Amino acid sequence: MTTIDYSVWDHIEVSDDEDDTHPNIDTPSLFRWRHQARVERMEAFQKKGEELEKVLTDSKKKLADAQKKVRDLEGAATDEAKAELVKAQAEEKQARREERAAEKKLDEYHREEKKQPWNVDTLCKEGFSKSVLNIKPENQEETEDEKEEKHKTFVEKHEKEIKHFGMMRRWDDSQKYLSDNPHLVCEETANYLVIMCIDLEVEEKHALMEQVAHQTIVMQFILELAKSLKVDPRGCFRQFFTKIKTADQQYQDAFNDELESFKERVRGRAKIRIEKAMKEYEEEERQKRLGPGGLDPVEVYESLPEGMQKCFDEKDISLLQDAISKMDPTEAKYHMKRCIDSGLWVPNSRTDGDDDDKEDDKDDEPKYEEVKRETAEEEKEEK
């Protein structure tokens, strides 16, 4: 059973909420005065909110103008223009601080607004003034297949250009190359550079991997800057290079920390890929070694008693027969069956060779059969 929360009714301000008043006081006049005073407080509070919203709007406009001025002055060549650029950047920082201060004050106003007690003017309001159709908006997000196809098409078309960018070292060269090829400033380029780093690390080209990793973080920082400014990445990559070349130590340290962290992640991914490839190779080799019974001869050999291992090492059949005769019949049968299933021992085998080899094979077969017969007789006696 659900309970109803009545706490919202604890703070209600009503002009006529006091039934008992002093006989010498005109009650209707008192209520009218209280209502008028409350209305004036509400109007003053509302006016304060409107002023704060106006201040925030003005600060946003001021910041946008400052950012536009900085973008226009980027890449300046003359000393006068560079001085103007420094001044514009200072104005941009000041405008950003003013915007944050205005947002903070407006947030405090909204929190204070929620704490205001309800009254007769705010308890009731119009419930519905228009009709709203509940139509599900179209999903604009790309599916995984669409993203993969987009990435594949982009890489096929611009792979050479992406690799060229990944090999660059100087800030100015990277900025000029992206200015000539602005279509490279996108997620697809960043994703391809990440894959390229892992491939180079797997190939043990460590120095080259570190160079491409640097360019990968450059592209990722540009994309993050565009996301924070809510603009197209192609329109703010110059701003990134201006910022990184004139950055304070804190911003440079953040870039270097992210670069080192990324290189560690690349090394980890490369190690996992190498281990996976080795496991696949070992499994393929194991499948090739499997005997007629589906057992791995290496594993079977390692599980044999030391005496039987020595027989296979020396390829001495008589020594093997002697070792089997000394073993428990059940254990001997178990090990010999595993040897046959793994291909370590091939009973009744024939090899192409000279006559002496054939005679040796004939001598070997009866001996093996004799060992099996002796083992069977011993089992009967035990029963």
Beta strands, then each sheet from edge to edge (+ up, - down):
strand 1: 12-13
strand 2: 118-119
sheet 1: 1+ 2+
end
